[in-house]
Amino acid sequence: MLPNKKTWQASLQNIKRLNRQDQRDAILRLGDDPSDCADLVLINLLDNTDPNIREQAMEVLCDRSNTFGRIAARALLEDSCTYVRNRAADVLGLVGKRLDAHRLRLSLRDSDWVVRASAADSLGRIGGKAAHPALVKGLKLDVNPVVRRDAAYALSHARDKRMVPVLEAALSKEKSEQSRIGLFAGLYALGQHDRLSDLLGLLRSGDDIVRHATVNQIEEVVLPADHNQAAQKLREMIAREDNPGVKSDAAELLEKLTTPNV
């Protein structure tokens, strides 16, 4: 049976009449609503004038259904708001399919680097080897080091050893520590074990943004056999770290690496 049109339209109008906080609370409640009407309300909120509402509606749709989350993310990749496009690119990396790779390739040309970086990461996750030409182009040509970082690591997801010389060539020219994080991580993921030491060495960077990004990259890439090596370098880093946020995240990662799996 199709959802009652009057019912879901009434629910939509009720939400639109609320103030912003009450709207957000109502959208969260829709996440637990088992009815199909909730999906229709959320889908119609994707064109709300408030970008926060559009982004939240997509998030709730993604929690309810990978299919609806994928539909929402595909639509919002072209949103007028940067952070909505950025989050849409992230969501496609989680629930997207190979058919969505073309949309992410287009997002690699976005005017905002944060969207391009998220698109590179997600393209690596769902695009397979067919995504490599676009990612190599991003690695070589993008002006932002974070985009080059994420493109570099994304090239390792398909476990294609042919990407090793591509990453090595980029590394020989790359001066940015931020970009080198992804290059070291990508080469390590593709079997160059000694690149982990290079990655861990960036925990000593003079740039706290680089140190923070390195912590996040270690969490994603380090293999169980190398947990002890990573844990030791994290202990050394924590002892000298003066940025509270970086120190907290490093300590949290250290706990994960040193806590036996139950």
C-alpha positions in Angstrom: 0.0 0.0 0.0 1.3 3.4 -0.9 1.8 6.0 1.9 -1.2 8.3 2.4 -0.3 11.5 0.6 -2.3 13.7 3.0 -0.6 12.1 6.0 3.0 12.7 4.9 2.3 16.1 3.5 0.7 17.1 6.8 3.8 15.8 8.6 6.1 17.8 6.3 4.2 21.0 6.8 4.1 20.5 10.6 7.9 20.2 10.6 8.3 23.3 8.4 6.3 25.4 10.9 8.6 24.5 13.8 11.6 26.6 14.9 15.1 25.3 13.9 15.9 23.2 17.0 12.4 21.7 17.1 12.8 20.9 13.4 16.0 19.0 14.0 14.4 17.1 16.9 11.5 16.2 14.7 13.8 14.9 11.9 15.7 12.8 14.4 12.4 11.2 15.6 11.6 10.4 11.9 14.7 8.1 12.0 12.8 5.8 14.4 9.5 6.0 12.6 8.8 2.6 10.9 6.3 4.1 8.4 7.0 4.8 4.7 5.6 8.3 5.3 8.8 9.1 7.2 10.9 8.4 4.1 8.7 10.7 2.0 8.9 13.5 4.5 12.7 13.2 4.7 13.1 13.1 0.9 11.1 16.2 0.6 13.2 17.9 3.2 16.3 17.5 0.9 15.3 20.8 -0.9 14.6 22.7 2.3 16.0 26.3 2.3 18.1 25.5 5.4 21.3 23.6 4.5 21.4 22.2 8.0 18.0 20.6 7.5 19.0 19.2 4.1 22.2 17.7 5.6 20.3 16.2 8.5 17.6 14.8 6.3 20.2 13.0 4.3 21.9 11.6 7.4 18.7 10.2 8.8 17.8 8.7 5.4 21.2 7.0 5.3 20.6 5.6 8.8 17.2 4.3 7.7 18.2 2.8 4.4 21.4 2.5 2.3 19.2 2.9 -0.8 17.6 6.1 0.4 20.9 7.4 1.8 22.5 6.8 -1.6 19.6 8.6 -3.4 19.9 11.6 -1.0 23.7 11.8 -1.3 23.6 11.7 -5.1 21.1 14.6 -5.1 23.1 16.7 -2.6 26.4 16.3 -4.4 25.3 19.3 -6.4 24.0 21.3 -3.4 24.7 25.1 -3.2 26.3 24.7 0.3 29.9 23.4 0.6 29.5 21.4 3.8 26.4 19.7 2.4 28.2 18.7 -0.8 31.1 17.6 1.4 29.0 15.4 3.6 27.2 14.0 0.5 30.5 12.9 -0.9 31.4 11.2 2.4 28.0 9.4 2.5 28.5 8.0 -1.0 31.8 6.5 0.1 29.8 4.6 2.8 26.6 3.5 0.9 27.4 4.3 -2.8 27.9 1.8 -5.6 30.3 1.5 -8.5 27.7 3.3 -10.6 28.1 6.4 -8.4 31.8 6.8 -9.2 31.1 9.1 -12.2 29.4 11.6 -9.8 32.4 11.5 -7.5 34.8 12.0 -10.4 32.8 15.2 -11.2 33.1 16.3 -7.6 36.9 16.1 -7.9 36.5 19.3 -9.9 34.5 21.1 -7.1 35.5 24.6 -6.4 36.0 23.8 -2.7 39.0 21.6 -1.7 37.1 20.0 1.2 34.6 18.5 -1.3 37.4 17.4 -3.6 39.2 15.7 -0.7 36.0 13.8 0.4 35.3 12.9 -3.2 38.8 11.5 -3.6 38.4 9.4 -0.5 35.0 8.0 -1.4 36.0 7.4 -5.0 38.8 5.2 -3.8 36.4 3.2 -1.7 33.7 2.5 -4.3 35.3 3.2 -7.7 37.7 0.3 -8.0 40.6 0.4 -10.5 38.4 2.4 -13.0 38.7 5.3 -10.6 42.5 5.4 -10.8 42.9 7.8 -13.7 40.8 10.5 -12.0 42.6 9.9 -8.7 46.1 10.0 -10.3 45.1 13.3 -12.0 44.1 14.7 -8.6 47.3 13.5 -7.0 49.4 15.2 -9.7 47.5 18.4 -10.3 45.4 19.4 -7.4 46.7 22.6 -5.7 45.6 21.6 -2.2 47.8 19.2 -0.3 44.9 17.6 1.6 43.3 16.6 -1.7 46.6 15.1 -2.9 46.9 13.3 0.4 43.4 11.7 0.1 43.9 10.9 -3.6 47.2 9.2 -2.8 45.7 6.9 -0.1 42.6 6.3 -2.2 44.8 4.8 -4.9 45.7 1.9 -2.5 42.1 0.8 -1.9 41.9 -1.5 -5.0 45.2 -3.2 -3.9 46.6 -2.6 -7.4 50.4 -2.9 -7.2 50.7 -1.0 -10.5 50.0 2.1 -8.4 53.2 1.7 -6.4 55.5 3.5 -9.0 52.8 6.2 -9.4 52.9 6.9 -5.7 56.7 6.7 -5.5 57.0 9.2 -8.4 54.7 11.6 -6.6 56.6 11.1 -3.3 59.9 12.0 -5.0 58.4 15.4 -5.9 56.0 16.1 -3.0 57.2 18.6 -0.3 54.0 19.0 1.7 53.9 16.9 4.8 50.1 16.8 4.6 50.3 15.1 1.2 53.1 12.8 2.2 50.8 11.3 4.9 48.7 9.8 2.2 51.6 8.8 0.1 53.3 6.9 2.9 50.0 5.3 4.0 49.2 4.3 0.4 52.6 2.7 -0.2 52.4 0.9 3.2 48.9 -0.4 2.3 50.3 -1.7 -1.0 53.0 -3.7 0.8 55.9 -1.4 1.5 56.2 -2.1 5.2 59.1 0.3 5.8 56.8 3.2 4.9 55.0 2.8 8.2 58.2 4.2 9.9 58.0 7.2 7.5 54.4 7.8 8.4 55.0 7.5 12.1 57.8 10.0 11.7 55.3 12.6 10.9 54.0 12.5 14.5 57.1 14.7 15.1 55.9 17.4 12.6 56.0 20.9 13.8 52.5 21.4 12.4 49.8 20.2 14.8 47.4 19.8 11.9 49.8 17.4 10.2 50.2 15.5 13.5 46.5 15.2 13.9 46.0 14.0 10.4 48.8 11.5 10.9 47.0 10.1 14.0 43.8 9.7 12.0 45.7 8.0 9.1 47.5 5.6 11.4 44.2 4.5 12.9 42.9 3.6 9.4 45.9 2.0 7.9 48.0 0.2 10.5 47.9 -3.5 10.4 47.5 -5.6 13.6 51.1 -6.9 13.3 52.3 -3.4 13.6 50.2 -2.2 16.5 53.1 -2.3 18.9 55.4 -0.2 16.7 52.7 2.4 16.2 51.8 2.4 19.9 55.4 3.1 20.9 55.6 6.1 18.7 52.2 7.4 19.9 53.5 7.2 23.5 56.5 9.2 22.6 54.3 11.8 20.8 51.8 12.0 23.7 54.6 12.8 26.1 55.6 15.9 24.2 52.3 16.9 22.6 51.0 20.4 23.6 47.8 20.5 21.6 45.0 19.2 23.8 42.8 18.0 20.9 45.7 16.2 19.2 46.8 14.7 22.4 43.4 13.4 23.3 42.9 11.7 19.9 46.4 10.2 20.1 45.6 8.8 23.5 42.3 7.4 22.3 44.1 5.6 19.4 46.8 4.3 21.7 44.1 2.7 23.9 42.6 1.1 20.9 45.9 -0.3 19.7 46.9 -1.7 23.1 43.5 -3.1 24.2 43.2 -6.8 23.4 40.2 -7.8 21.3 37.6 -9.5 23.4 
